[in-house]
Amino acid sequence: MKTFRFIIITPDRTVFDGEVQEVIARTTEGDVGILAGHTLYAALLRPGALSVKMENGDFRRAAVAGGVIKVSDERTTVMTSAAEWAEEIDPDWAERSRQDALAKIEAAKDEPDRLERANLKLQRALTRLSVSGHGTGTLETHRKK
């Protein structure tokens, strides 16, 4: 299978820069699969998992905190505020973050701005837990607990 250059960039670091066979990302309009030769494209990313089929055929997963994906003739680039490969995620820390977010949601019921931030924190924690293989469920199921 043909490969293409793929880059994941955060404000702190370049998470990845190399050749891949495929990228699967969740955009605000739905999931998209990128292969070599994909048409020019740009979309907003939802917070969630990013799946990458590496040059050797193995899949790697990363948790991304939303952002933008851009496909050009030269490369596909993901720009995000945060990204972590599954093996970089500390599941204990992610679980503490989930619990903290749930407490903040409970405390912020009548404050829309605080509630929105708490929900984003919960989504990031759930994504990290899911990508690391230590969590299941959706934002809705965790809010109802």
N, C-alpha and C positions, 0 to 999 in steps of 0.2 A: 504494500500500500504506500502511496506517495506521502511524503511528510511536508510540513511547513513550519516556519518559525513562529513560536508562541512565546509571549512575554506576559508575566503577571507583575504589576508594579503597585507598590503602596508608597505612601509618603516616607516611610522609614527605610525601605529596601526594595530591591528587585528580588521577588520570591522565586521566579523562574525565568529563564531565557534559554530556549533550546528548541530542538526539532521534535515535533509530535505528529501523530497520525490523525488525531481527532480531539475535539473539545466539545463537551456538552455543557451548556449553561442555561440557567433559568433567568429569562428576561421578564420584564413587566408584561410582555405580550404572550408569554409561554416559553416552553423549552426550545432551544435551538441547538442543532448539531453543526459543527464546522469541520469541513474536510479541506484538503488541499484543493486550490482552485475555486473556492467559494466566492460568490459574487461579493462586490464591495458592500459593506454592511456596518451599521452601528445601532446599538440598542442599550437601554438602561437595564442593569442587572438587579434582580431582587436579591436580598440576603438569602444565602443558601449554599448548597453544595455545587461544586464545579468538578466535573469528571474529565480527566485527561488521559487519552490513550497515548502512551509514550512511544518513542521511536522503536523500542524493542517489543511493543505489543502489550506490555503490562499497563493496567489502569491505575491511576493515582487519583485520590479525591482531596479536594481542598474546601475549607469553609471560607466563604467570602462575604463581606459585609456590604453587599450591593456594589454599585459602581457603574462602569461603562465597559462594553465590549466593542471593539472596532476591528473590522476586517479590511485590510488593504491588500494590494497586490504583493507587497513585500512581507507582511506579517499579520498575525492576529494578536491584539493587545487587550488585556484586561487591566483597567485602572480602578482601584478600589481603596477604601480607607484602611482595610485590614484583610489579610488573607493568611491562612495557616494550612499546611499540609496535615493530613490526618495524624501522622506520626508526631507532629509537633504539639498537638493539643494535649493539655493536661486535663483528663476527665474529672478529677477531683475538684480542680479549680472551676471548671465549667459547671459542675453540679452546684457548687457554692454560689456561683453567679446566677444560676437558675433560681435557687432558693431566695437569694437577695432580690431578684427581679420580681418574684411573686409577692414578697413582702412589700415592695415599693408599689406594686399595682394595687394591693389592698389599701395602702395608706393614701394613695393618690386618686381615689374614686371620683372626687369632685373637682379635681384640678387637671384639666385636659392636657396642658403642656407636660406636667410631670407624668401623667398616665401614658402619654405617647412615648416619652423617653424610657419609661419602665417596660413598655411593651417591646420596644426595639431591643432593649437589653435582654429580655426574655427570648426574643427571636434569635439573637446572636448565640445565647447559651444553648438553646435547643439545637441550633445548626451545628455548633461545635460538638455537642454530645452525639448527635446523629452521625456526623462525618467520622468521628473517632470510634464509632461502633459501640458507644456506651449509652445510647438513649434512643427512645422512640417517642412517637406521639407528635401532635401538632400544637401550634400555638393555642388553638381553641380548646383542646383537651386539657392543657396545662392551666389555662385561665379559669376553668370551671372547678378545679380542685379546691 
